[in-house]
Amino acid sequence: MNKKKFKSEDIDWAEMNAIGISSEFLTANGAMDNFLAGEMTQPLNMDIILLGNELNIDATLQLIEKGNSPIVSIVCINKDEFEIE
């Protein structure tokens, strides 16, 4: 088990849910331990909402420290191009 760098209550879940990433999704996909440890998750297929557009992507997630609260880094790994209007 990974040592937790962050606590679940440190995360702004309302903001995460607004872009389509929930604690339930991370837990169901076995990614929560790595996520809370500040490590990159395994590749996850997810629907996220950016600029009002829903995108289906394969990506890794990582919590990083930014000021007093963690932020999520999303690294898209699928090679298909997509366009946001």
N, C-alpha and C positions, 0 to 999 in steps of 0.2 A: 504494500500500500504506500502511496506517495505521501510525503509530508505536506500538509496544507500550509500554503503561504498566505492564502486569503480565506476569509470566512464567507459563507453564503450570504450572511446579513450585510457584508461589505458591498455587495453588488447591487446596483440599481436595477432590480428585476423588472420594474415598470418600463424602463427604457429598453432593456433587452427584449422584453415581450413585444414592444412596439415595432421592433425590427424583425420579429419572428423567431427569437431564440429564447426558449424557456428553460427553467431548471428541470422540468419534467422531461423535455427533449434530451438534455444533456445526460440526465440520469438513465433514461431508457436506452440511450446509445452507448452507455458505459464510458462516457467522457467526463463526468463530473469530477472524479478524483484528480485527473491530470489538469483539468481546468482550474480547480481550486489550488493546486500545487504551483500554478503559474507556468505550467509546461504546455507545450503545444498538444492539442488533441490529435487523435487519429483523424484521417479525412472523413468528413461527414457530408452526407447529401442533405441539403436543407433548402427550404423556401425562405428567403429573406426579403424584407421590404426596404428598398432604398429609393429615396426621392419619390415616394408614392407608387413605385413600380415593384411588383412581386417578381423575384428572380429565383429560379431553381439553380443552385450551384453546388459544387463539391468544394469544400473548404476546410481548412484547419482553423481552430480558434485558440487564442491564448490571452489570458489576463496579464496585463502589464500595469505597473505602478505609474500613476500620473497624478502628481499632487497628493491630495489627501484621500483619493479614492481610485480604485482600479478601473481601467477601461479595457474593452475587448479589442483585440487585433484579429481581423478576419483576413485570411490569406486564401484567395480563390485559387483552386488548382486545376479546374477544368479549362481546356484550351479553346472551347467554343467561344466565339465572340458574341457579345450581346450589346444592345444599344439602349441607352436610357434617354428618353425624350424630356 
